[in-house]
Amino acid sequence: MWNTRSVQLSVRLPSDVASEAEEAQRSDPDFLSRVIQYGLTRRSIYRGLRDAETAKDSLMTAPPDATTGFIQP
């Protein structure tokens, strides 16, 4: 489906959360990978939507060209 590659991450978590993450990794090694993939995909989608909204807003607030009456980017 996608081209993939491994990435090594090192994160600092509160002890209780770290213990649960270690247990999840032992019991289901793919679980954390899926959680991180979900989170990063969601972040990417929302970032794209935010950027599109920002671009749209900047076009809507641009002053119209006095000679044509059209909004210039």
Number of C-alpha atoms within 10 A of each C-alpha: 3 4 4 6 5 6 6 4 5 6 5 7 10 7 9 8 11 13 12 11 15 13 12 14 14 11 10 11 12 11 14 14 13 11 11 11 12 12 12 12 12 12 12 12 12 12 12 12 12 12 12 12 12 12 12 11 11 11 14 13 10 12 12 14 11 8 6 8 9 11 13 11 12
